Amino acid sequence: MASKQYISIIRLFDHCDITTGDDFNLSRVKKQLQAEFGIAQNGFIEVDGYTYTRHDVFEEIEQPDFLQRLIFHKQIWNSPQILLLLENNNADPIEINIEFKTLWGNKEFDKFFSPYFVGPFTYLSRTFLSEGRLREMGNLLSYEDFLQPDEREEAFRPVRVFLDENIRLLRNIHKENYDIMRPQINHWIDSDWYLFFNNLPHEFYETKNDIITYLVNIGVAIQKTHASDCTQMSEQLISLQDTPESLRNTIVSNHAVYTKSSSTEGSTNWRVIFWVIWIIIMVIRGASSCGCTSDRADYKQYLPTSIKYQLPDSFYKILNSNLSPNHDTLLKIKIDSLVK
């Protein structure tokens, strides 16, 4: 079923002073609206920037179950964020979550709501996925139960396209081309995407597991050359739900290795820094105390023509083998400044 643009009929009723309470009389309302459109310029009525045509309005109010639909129209009108979503493809994520909770579990409402919801859902899905906003996509998917079978295929088309494109991309990434390909998979490394996968509909179960497997394999391939990227991906993988047991076990065991390795490396680096600084301080103190009990004349005979302590190149080689590049550069500057 094609999506339908929602424009609240309650706004039109308010504009025409039509009450929607217990005294609502559909026959009288139809006559009044016929008169309103009869005197309207160009045959349509504009209210607050929204345009109402005779055809669209009467198509709705002549629905055989309009009195039931009117209740749903009023519920949406009293939910400003849902109304904003349907009419303008935009809403506050926190406020709309509160409003959706009041409408959850009503199958009749879902049937009414779904044809109007599919348009904004598709638009936002396309926007979030193209911009790599996977956490927001995950939040949007938490409302997928409102979509009925006739609208689900259209609503999930952007998600399907996105996942299929990423499968083709991920299957061709390996250790040798990782640096070149990394900009194309930033969203799997630098963003919180686990909620997106946890909220994927059941239609994507196999596709989801294929992508997870590719990410696990990439992590194994780059764990030594790109440890930070590997750990970031693993943090997302470990948060996934509803994965096959064998795949879950692999993720858990790999994550234990990655996090232990990262912790050990950091601890080792700082221990090396501490001992190197301690040795340098001891060397400088020892040199400064040499001949301090002699008088001024005697002290000069022990004073070298140039006070300069040169650490051997082997010292830096040993240091380099234990430190990351950033630590090495910083420490080399500090050592040079101390011993010169």
URCORHU-V108099 format. One line per field, one symbol per residue. ss: DSSP state (H for helix, E for strand, C for the rest). psi: psi as a letter, one per 30 degrees, with the letter a starting at -180 (. if undefined). burial: 1 if it has 9 or more other C-alpha atoms within 8 Angstrom, else 0. A space follows every 10 residues. Layout:
BEGIN
ss: ???
psi: ???
burial: ???
END
This chain:
BEGIN
ss: CCCCCCCCHH HHHHHCCCCC CCCCCHHHHH HHHHHHHHHC HHHEEEECCE EEEHHHHHHH HCCCCHHHHH HHHHHHHCCH HHHHHHHHCC CCHHHHHHHH HCCCCCHHHH HHHHHHHHHH HHHHHHHHHH CCCHHHHHHH HCCHHHCCHH HHHHHCHHHH HHHHHHHHHH CCCCHHHHHH HHHHHHHHHC CCCHHHHHCC CHHHHHHHHH HHHHHHHHHH HHCCCCHHHH HHHHHHHCCC CCCCHHHHHH HHHHHHHHHH HHHHHHHHHH HHHHHHHHHH HHHHHHHHHC CCCCCHHHHH HHCCCCCCCC CCHHHHHHHH CCCCHHHHHH HHHHHHHHHC
psi: kklkkkkkfe eeeeeghjlg afgkjeeeee eeeeeefefk kgglkkjhfk kkleeeefee fgkfheeeee eeeeeeegie eeeeeefghk lkeeefeeee efgkgjeeee eeeefffeee eeeeeeeeef ggifeeeeee ffgfffklef feeeegeeee eeeeeeeeee fgkleegeee feffgeffef ljfeeeefgk lffgeeeeee eeeeeeeeee egfefieeee eeeeeeefgl lhlkeeeeee eeeeeeeeee eeeeeeeeef eeeeeeeeee eeeeeeeffk gfflleeeef ffklfjjkjj kleeeeeeee fflleeeeee eeeeeefef.
burial: 0010000101 0111000000 0000000011 0001011001 0011101000 0111001100 0000010010 0111011010 1111111010 1000110011 0000000011 1111111111 1111110110 0011111111 1000001100 1100111111 0111011001 0010000100 1000011110 1111111111 0001101111 1111110111 1110001011 1111111101 0000001100 1101100110 0100000110 0110001001 0001000000 0000000010 0000000000 0000000011 0110001100 1000100010
END
